[in-house]
Amino acid sequence: MQLVIDSTGVVRCLYHEGINLSSLGRMVIVRGSHVEPDESGRWHADLSPVNGPRLGPFERRSLALEAEVEWLQEDLTRSKMQP
């Protein structure tokens, strides 16, 4: 799990139950995307809740979920690099 801590002490991460995140302080959880099938049964990861792209189509939901996590992790890394 990657934790990004800004200069004010705010911690950002992709939610995971691997550690008890509430031990870091008050949590605010927001949706990062929607993974949904289209009319053909192919899957898309819509990252518009975080101003991201729509990924897909994917033949399997698991592939859309993997792409979603990869994009969110990269976005977290990008935001860490910005001043």
C-alpha positions, 0 to 999 in steps of 0.5 A: 500500500502506498501512502502519500503524506502532504506537507500538512500531514494529510494522508492519501491512499487507495483504500485497502483493508491491509492496515487499519487506516483509521489509526492514522486519524479521521478518515474521508473516503471518496469514490475513485471510479465506477466499473460497469459493463456496457450494452455488449457486456464489456467492462469500463472503468470510469474515473471521472469522479477523480477527473480521470479518463474512461478506460476500456473496454475490457472483456472481463471485469477483473481486467477493468478493476486492475486497470482502475487500480493501476491508474489510481496508483499512478495518479497518486504518485503524480500528485505526490510529485507536484509541489 
